């Protein structure tokens, strides 16, 4: 049976300008992939990130080169996903879009949601955090007010104004707060910041050091009063054993690793190495967020809010109630396009 592929780029305006340690953006260009077989359509999403040398253009070019790897029985979605991964180096966002579309297609043809295909219990879904980008104190306070429905916040910090930025957030809320430095600090600087943040009720710190600083991470892990979570330092399952020496947990993103198949391998490897697991995201529509959310019961922490950062989501996914993503019974990802006005 042959699969047909349709690809389109979406320009997605953001609710607020999004600032992290690496820069600021006001919109995202993501790519939606649709794979069709027997009149059934499976969807996946690529949310390329400049940190990994990817863009909407590199994704579409990679998808063209990966198309021959889709030849075969779509029921063998794991085999096809492995073939896709081997066909081209890098290009993980493009691979993630195809892998997710294959899983969505299989679930729809079976008539069951993805979590059921994977044998997971949606009642074990952790609460997701809601992310707040770097901004001035007045805007940060407003963002905290807008995030009232979400019981856990994740605050982005950079190389400058660390205490001012976090202080503006903490001054506006007593909620559980996580911090993400996006590789902005050096080891000794990170320890000073982390000790200060620990006194202000922070739950964990994500990627405080540059991903390549393996020795610095080991040094910091021995001294940190807070759990350290690797994000940019993690790409594939083979990275996990090394990271166990420098971190307490890992942040698994489908867009980084190439999809659901590799994400499951990473999670199992992390558990074998005694690490905790966060499931995270890029700025994505409900297609990409749902794909990760179906793996949510396997995680300790969730940071699946990328669709909530959009000014308008072109897809209808799973509602968030009191900070918890409520997976429905729809087949596959359980996501459909928003009805047109």
C-alpha positions in Angstrom: 0.0 0.0 0.0 1.4 3.4 -0.9 1.3 6.5 1.3 0.6 9.9 -0.1 2.2 12.9 1.6 0.9 16.5 1.7 3.1 19.2 3.2 2.3 22.8 4.1 4.0 25.6 6.1 2.0 27.5 8.7 2.9 30.9 10.0 1.8 31.1 13.6 1.7 34.4 15.4 2.5 34.3 19.1 0.3 35.7 21.9 3.4 37.6 23.3 6.9 38.2 22.0 8.8 35.1 23.1 12.2 35.9 24.6 14.7 33.3 25.9 18.4 33.4 26.4 19.0 33.0 22.7 16.8 35.7 21.3 13.2 37.0 20.6 10.5 35.9 18.2 7.0 37.1 17.5 5.8 34.2 15.2 6.8 30.6 14.3 6.9 28.9 10.9 6.0 25.3 11.5 5.3 22.5 9.0 2.3 20.2 8.9 2.6 16.8 7.3 -0.3 14.7 6.3 0.1 11.0 5.3 -2.9 9.3 3.7 -3.8 5.7 3.2 -7.2 4.2 2.3 -8.8 7.6 2.8 -7.5 8.0 6.3 -5.2 10.9 7.1 -2.5 10.9 9.8 -1.0 14.3 10.8 2.4 15.3 12.2 4.1 18.6 12.9 7.6 19.8 12.5 8.5 22.8 14.8 12.1 23.6 13.6 14.4 25.4 16.0 17.4 27.5 14.9 19.3 26.1 17.9 19.6 22.9 15.9 20.1 24.5 12.5 16.6 23.9 11.3 13.9 26.0 9.6 10.7 25.5 7.8 12.7 25.5 4.6 15.1 22.9 5.7 12.2 20.8 6.9 10.4 20.8 3.6 13.6 20.0 1.7 14.3 17.1 4.1 10.8 15.8 3.7 11.2 15.5 0.0 14.4 13.5 0.5 12.8 11.3 3.1 9.7 10.5 1.0 11.2 7.3 -0.5 11.6 5.9 3.0 7.8 5.8 3.4 7.4 3.0 0.8 6.0 0.0 2.6 3.1 -1.1 4.7 2.0 1.8 7.0 1.0 -0.8 9.6 4.7 -1.3 10.1 5.0 2.2 11.4 8.0 1.4 13.6 9.9 -0.1 10.7 9.1 2.9 8.6 10.2 5.3 11.4 13.5 3.5 11.7 14.1 3.7 8.0 13.3 7.4 8.0 15.8 8.0 10.8 18.5 6.1 8.9 17.8 7.8 5.6 19.2 11.2 6.5 21.5 12.6 9.3 20.0 15.3 11.6 16.7 16.9 10.5 15.0 15.7 13.6 12.0 18.0 13.3 11.2 16.7 9.8 11.6 13.1 11.1 9.4 13.9 14.1 6.6 15.1 11.8 6.7 11.8 9.8 7.0 9.6 12.8 4.0 11.3 14.5 1.9 11.2 11.3 2.6 7.4 11.0 1.4 6.9 14.6 -1.6 9.1 14.2 -2.5 7.2 11.0 -2.2 3.8 12.7 -4.4 4.9 15.6 -7.1 6.3 13.3 -7.1 3.1 11.2 -7.5 1.0 14.5 -10.0 3.4 15.9 -8.1 3.9 19.2 -6.2 6.8 20.8 -2.5 6.7 20.8 -2.2 6.3 24.5 -4.2 3.1 24.3 -2.0 1.8 21.5 0.9 2.3 23.9 -0.8 0.8 26.9 -0.8 4.0 28.9 -3.2 5.3 31.5 -4.2 8.9 30.9 -5.2 9.2 34.6 -1.5 9.3 35.4 -1.0 12.5 33.5 1.2 15.0 35.5 0.3 18.7 35.6 1.9 20.8 32.9 3.8 24.0 33.5 3.0 27.2 31.7 6.1 29.0 30.3 6.8 32.7 30.8 9.5 34.3 28.6 12.0 37.0 29.6 10.4 40.5 29.8 10.3 43.7 31.8 8.8 43.6 35.3 5.5 45.0 34.4 4.9 42.7 31.5 6.0 39.7 33.6 3.5 40.5 36.2 0.8 40.7 33.6 1.8 37.4 32.1 1.6 35.8 35.6 -1.9 37.1 35.9 -2.8 35.7 32.5 -1.4 32.3 33.6 -3.8 32.2 36.6 -5.5 28.9 35.4 -2.1 27.1 35.5 -0.8 25.9 38.9 2.9 25.5 37.8 4.9 28.1 36.0 8.2 27.8 34.1 10.3 31.0 33.9 12.9 31.7 31.3 16.1 33.3 32.6 19.1 34.5 30.6 22.6 35.8 31.3 21.5 39.2 32.5 19.0 40.5 35.1 18.5 37.0 36.6 17.3 38.2 40.0 15.3 41.0 38.6 13.4 38.8 36.2 12.7 36.0 38.7 11.9 38.5 41.4 9.2 40.1 39.3 7.6 36.7 38.8 7.9 35.6 42.4 6.6 39.0 43.5 3.4 38.3 41.5 2.8 34.7 42.6 3.4 32.0 45.2 2.9 29.1 42.8 5.3 26.3 42.1 7.9 27.7 39.7 10.5 26.0 37.5 13.4 27.8 35.9 15.0 27.3 32.4 18.3 29.1 31.7 18.7 27.8 28.1 22.5 27.3 28.4 23.0 30.9 29.7 25.4 30.4 32.6 28.8 29.1 33.6 29.3 26.5 36.4 30.2 28.9 39.3 27.7 31.5 38.2 25.0 28.8 37.9 25.7 27.6 41.4 25.2 31.2 42.8 22.0 31.6 40.9 20.7 28.2 41.9 21.4 28.7 45.6 19.5 32.0 45.4 16.6 30.4 43.5 16.4 27.5 46.0 15.7 30.0 48.8 12.7 31.3 46.7 10.9 28.1 46.3 12.1 27.0 42.8 11.3 23.3 42.0 14.1 22.6 39.4 16.5 24.2 37.0 16.6 23.3 33.4 19.8 23.4 31.3 21.8 25.9 33.3 25.1 25.3 31.4 26.0 25.0 27.7 25.1 21.6 26.4 28.8 20.8 25.7 30.0 21.5 29.2 30.1 17.9 30.4 32.6 18.5 33.2 30.9 21.6 34.4 27.6 19.7 34.7 29.3 17.0 36.8 30.8 19.7 39.1 27.4 21.5 39.4 25.4 18.4 40.1 27.5 17.6 43.1 26.8 21.0 44.6 23.3 22.0 43.4 20.5 22.2 46.0 18.0 21.8 43.2 17.4 19.1 40.6 19.1 19.8 37.3 17.3 18.8 34.0 19.2 18.4 30.7 17.4 19.8 27.7 19.7 21.0 24.9 22.3 18.4 26.0 19.9 15.6 25.1 19.2 14.5 21.5 19.1 10.7 21.4 18.9 7.7 23.7 22.6 7.2 23.4 23.2 10.6 25.2 21.4 9.5 28.3 24.1 7.5 30.2 26.6 10.3 29.9 24.0 12.9 31.1 23.3 10.8 34.2 26.6 12.0 35.6 25.7 15.7 35.3 21.9 15.9 35.7 19.1 14.6 37.8 16.6 14.4 34.9 16.1 14.9 31.2 13.7 16.9 29.0 12.5 14.8 26.1 11.1 16.7 23.1 9.8 14.9 20.1 11.1 17.7 17.9 14.7 17.2 19.1 14.8 13.4 19.0 12.8 12.7 15.9 9.5 11.5 17.2 7.6 9.1 19.4 9.7 6.0 18.6 12.9 7.6 19.8 11.2 9.4 22.7 10.1 6.0 24.1 13.7 4.7 23.8 15.0 7.8 25.6 12.5 7.4 28.4 13.3 3.7 29.0 17.0 4.5 29.0 16.6 7.3 31.4 14.7 5.1 33.8 17.4 2.5 33.6 20.0 5.2 34.5 17.9 6.5 37.5 16.9 9.8 35.9 13.6 11.6 36.1 11.8 12.5 33.0 10.2 15.7 31.7 8.3 15.9 28.5 8.7 19.2 26.8 7.9 21.0 23.5 8.8 23.8 21.2 6.1 26.4 20.2 3.8 24.0 18.4 0.1 23.6 17.5 -2.1 21.1 19.1 -0.9 18.5 16.7 2.6 18.4 18.1 1.5 19.0 21.7 -1.0 16.1 21.5 1.7 13.7 20.3 3.9 14.4 23.4 0.8 14.5 25.7 0.0 10.9 24.8 3.3 9.9 26.4 2.6 12.1 29.4 1.8 9.2 31.8 5.4 8.1 31.5 6.8 11.4 32.8 7.5 13.0 36.2 7.1 16.5 34.9 5.3 18.0 31.8 6.0 21.3 30.0 3.5 21.0 27.1 2.2 24.5 26.6 3.5 25.4 23.2 0.0 25.7 21.7 -1.1 27.9 24.5 1.5 30.5 23.5 -0.1 30.9 20.0 -2.6 33.8 19.4 -4.6 31.2 17.4 -4.3 27.5 17.1 -5.4 26.1 13.7 -6.2 22.7 15.4 -8.5 21.6 18.1 -6.7 19.3 20.6 -7.1 18.3 24.2 -8.3 20.7 26.9 -6.2 21.7 29.9 -8.2 21.6 33.1 -6.6 22.9 36.3 -3.2 22.5 34.6 -3.7 18.9 33.5 -4.1 17.9 29.8 -7.2 15.8 29.5 -6.8 13.2 26.7 -10.0 12.2 25.0 -11.1 9.0 23.3 -10.6 10.2 19.7 -8.5 7.9 17.5 -4.8 8.5 17.0 -3.8 11.9 18.3 -7.4 12.9 18.8 -6.7 16.3 17.0 -8.7 17.8 14.2 -8.6 21.1 12.3 -10.5 24.0 13.8 -13.8 24.5 11.9 -13.7 27.4 9.5 -15.9 30.4 10.2 
